[in-house]
Amino acid sequence: MRRPSAIWRPSLYGWLGLLAWAITAPGLFGDARAYAPLITVALVSWLLGEGGWRSLGSWRTWLFLGGLIGVTALAEGIRPGLGAGLRMAARALAILLAADALALHVPALDLAALLEAVGLPGLGFALGVAFNLLPALRQTALDSWQALRLRGGPGKQPLQSLRRWAVTVLARALARGQEIVDAAESRAFTPSRRQVQPPRVRRGDLLLLLGLAAWTVVLLIM
């Protein structure tokens, strides 16, 4: 499928707005409309993004969602609890997909510059690095676990094998973080120095934010 040109593609503000909408919008809707945020986030991230939904490829995501549904069903009764659990799982998955989109498409420097512009120097860069590390950390953990399984692990010494796996994941995460820091320093960025200008708002940001606002109004009056 052909993706929209860069000028119409969202940047920092658009993806942040999508994440904020995924967090707040489910509280406004009930019944069948409770699934609208998940469908909306999935469509937006698929149509406007360039990467896949990394959260869907993790068994931990499905374990968390299944546990959420199961606990709710047991707490409120099978029939009413199942519906409530499915709605809660849909809300959680919408937030995960929006966070994936933000991590994949927003550079750490853009988030740093935005937060520094509102008086939070250093914090933006730390959050940006953390968001950019999430996809790499998830993939590293999965690859390392598969490598461990192929070598016969965890085996007879599970604690030692798991310790090695954790050290491997941590080492690769630190290496990835150092790469991000080195790239920032090569562009003359330091957390202690204030950025001159925050990222500019693109047409794609305005289009996405206005679309989300209009869609919210439509869902409320349906």
N, C-alpha and C positions, 0 to 999 in steps of 0.2 A: 504494500500500500504506500502511495506517495505521501510523504510528510509535508506539513506546511513549511514555507520558507522561514528563514531565521527571524525576519522582522515580525512575523506573526506568532512566533513561538514564545511561550512564557519564559520569564527569567526568574530572578529571586522573588519579586513581589507576587507574581502569579502563583508560583508553587507554594510560597508561604500562605497565601490566601486560600489555596486549596486545602492545605493541612488544617488551617484554622477553621475552615468551613466543615471539614470532615469531623472535627472535634465537637463543634457547637451545633451543627445542623440537626443531628439525630434527636436532640432534646426538643426540637420544635415539632416533630412529626410523630404520628402514632399509626397503629394498624399496619396496613400494607405499605404506607408511605415511609415506614421506618427503614425499608430496604432501598429507598431512593438514593441516600448518600453513597452507599456502596456501589450501586450501578453507575452513578454520576462520576465518582472518582475513578472507577475502572475505565469508563469510556474516555474521560479526559486524559488520563495518563496514557491510554493506548493511542488515541488520536494525535495528541500533541507531543508525546514523549518519544524517546529513541531506544529506551532500554526495556527489559522485561520486568515482570513483577517478581522480584527476588524472594519476597516473603512467601510466595506460593510454592517455592521449591524447597522450603525447609520443613522437615517433619515436626520441628518444634512448634511451628505456627499452627499446624493442624492438631497437634496434641493440645496446645493451649485452647484452641477454639472448641475442640471436642470436650475438653474438661469443663470449659465454661458452660457449654450446653448441658452436659451431664449434671453438673452441680446445681444449676438452676432448675432442671427438671426434677431432681430429687428434693429440692427445697420447697418447690411450689406445687408439686404434683406432676405426673407425667404429661397430661394433656395441656394444661395451661402453662406449665413450666417449660415444655418443649418450645412453644411459640415464643415465650419470653427469652429463652436461651438463644434461639435462632436470631432474634432481633439484636440481642447483645453481641453475638458473634459477628453479625453483619456490621455493627458499629465498630467493633474492634478491628475487623479486617479492612474497613474503609480507612481507618487511621493508619494502619500499617502500610497500605498501598500509597497513601498520600506521603507518608514519611519516606518510603522508598523513592518516590518521584523526586522529592526534595533532595535526598542524598545523592541521587544519580545526576541531577541536572544543575545543581547550584554549587559553584566553586566555593571553597572555604573563604577566599578573599572577599567575595561579594557579601557574605553574611557578616564577616568581620567589619567591613567598611560600613554596613548599615547600622550595626550596633554601636560602633564608635561614633557615628554621626549623631546618635541620640544620647551620647555621654557614657558609654560603657566600653572604654578602651581595653583591649586584651581579651575580654569575654567573648566577643564575636569570633575572633580567630580560633579560640579554644573550642567553641561550639561547632564552628565550621569544620575543623579537623575531625571532631568526633562524628559529625554527620557523614563526612566523606569516608571515614573508616568503617562505617557500618556494613556497606556491601562487601568490601574487601575482607573484613573480619569474618562475616558469615561464610563467604566462599572458602576462606582459608581453613576455617573450622571443619567444613564439610570435606574438603580435599584431604586434610590431615587425618580425619576419622576414617575415610575410605582407605587411605594408605595404611593406617594401622590395622584395619580389618584384613586387608590383603596380605599383611605380614603375619597373620595369625593372632592378632591382639583382640581384646585385652589379654587373653591367654591365662596362664596359671598365676600371674602376678598382675592382677588388674589395677591395683593402686599405682604401681610403678609405671605401667603403660599409660594410665590416665594422666599421671604427672608429666610424663614426657610429651603427651599430646598437648596438655595445657601450656607447657613451656614453649613448644613449637608455635602454637597459635599466638602466644604473647610476643614471642620474638618477631614473628612476621608482622604483627600489628604495630610493634614499635618501629620496625623497619619502614613500613608504609607511612607511618606518621612522620618519620624523619624525612622521607621523600617529599611529603607535602610541605614541611617546614623549609627544606632546601629550595624547593621551587618558589616558595614565597620570598625567601631571602634573595634569590636570583633576580626577582622583580622589585628589589629594593623595599620590601615590606618588612617591618618589625612591629611586634605587638605594642611596643611602647610609643611608637610614633603614630600620630593621628593621621588618618587618610584624608586627602584633600577633599574628595567628593564621594558621596555614597553612590551606589549603582543607579543608573538611570532607569526610569520606568519605560518599558517598551509597549508597543501597541498590543502585543500579545498579552501582556499583563492586564491592561485595561479591558481588553475583550474578555478575558477569562473572568476577571472580577465582576464585571458588569453582567456577564452571562450567569454567574453563580447567584448574584443578587436577584436577577429576573427569575431564575429557576426557583429560587426560594419562595418568591412571592406566588408563583404559579402553584407550587406544592401546598402553600398555606391556604389558598382559596379553593383548592380542589375539594 
